């Protein structure tokens, strides 16, 4: 599902109110939908930035811990990837 499809599912209450996301051309008819879409995109981008930073911190911390133990570079890479995959949502 695309980001826009996710938004439209949410905005239309899982498809119960299709009029909430009707468009004229590429624009939403309702200003609340248009504003909601703008906010949704900004929140999505902010979430991606936060997730990238959290993953970078996880990889750095894991890598430094292993580096201090004189681990093999391949092992460090593999364990950093595993730490990112196993990371729990923050906040």
C-alpha positions in Angstrom: 0.0 0.0 0.0 1.4 3.4 -0.9 1.6 6.3 1.5 -1.3 8.0 -0.2 -3.4 4.8 0.0 -2.7 4.6 3.7 -3.7 8.2 4.2 -6.9 7.7 2.2 -7.8 4.6 4.1 -7.4 6.5 7.4 -9.1 9.7 6.2 -12.1 7.7 4.8 -12.4 5.7 8.0 -11.3 2.5 6.3 -13.4 3.2 3.2 -16.6 3.9 5.1 -16.6 7.6 3.9 -15.3 7.6 0.4 -16.5 11.2 -0.1 -13.8 12.3 2.4 -11.1 11.6 -0.2 -12.9 12.5 -3.4 -10.7 14.5 -5.9 -11.1 17.0 -8.6 -8.2 16.1 -10.8 -5.2 15.6 -8.5 -6.7 17.8 -5.7 -8.9 16.7 -2.8 -12.4 18.3 -2.9 -12.4 18.8 0.9 -9.9 21.2 2.4 -9.7 19.0 5.5 -8.4 16.1 3.3 -6.0 18.4 1.4 -4.6 19.7 4.7 -4.6 16.2 6.2 -2.6 15.0 3.2 0.0 17.7 3.7 0.4 17.0 7.4 0.5 13.2 6.7 3.4 13.7 4.3 5.3 15.9 6.7 4.8 13.4 9.6 5.8 10.5 7.4 9.1 12.3 6.4 9.8 13.2 10.0 9.2 9.6 11.0 11.6 8.4 8.4 14.3 10.8 9.5 13.9 9.7 13.1 14.0 6.1 12.2 17.2 6.5 10.1 18.9 8.3 13.1 17.7 5.6 15.5 19.1 2.9 13.3 22.4 4.8 12.9 22.8 5.1 16.7 21.9 1.4 17.1 24.5 0.4 14.5 27.2 2.7 15.9 26.7 1.5 19.5 26.7 -2.2 18.4 29.7 -1.7 16.1 31.7 0.2 18.8 31.0 -2.5 21.4 32.2 -5.2 19.0 35.1 -3.2 17.8 36.3 -2.8 21.4 36.2 -6.6 21.7 38.4 -6.9 18.6 35.6 -8.6 16.5 36.0 -9.4 12.8 34.6 -6.6 10.5 32.2 -9.1 8.8 30.9 -10.1 12.2 30.4 -6.5 13.2 28.4 -5.7 10.0 26.2 -8.8 10.5 25.6 -8.0 14.2 24.8 -4.3 13.4 22.2 -5.4 10.9 20.7 -7.8 13.3 20.6 -5.1 16.0 18.7 -2.8 13.6 16.2 -5.5 12.7 15.6 -6.3 16.4 15.3 -2.7 17.5 12.2 -1.9 19.4 10.1 1.1 18.6 11.2 4.1 20.7 8.7 6.5 22.3 
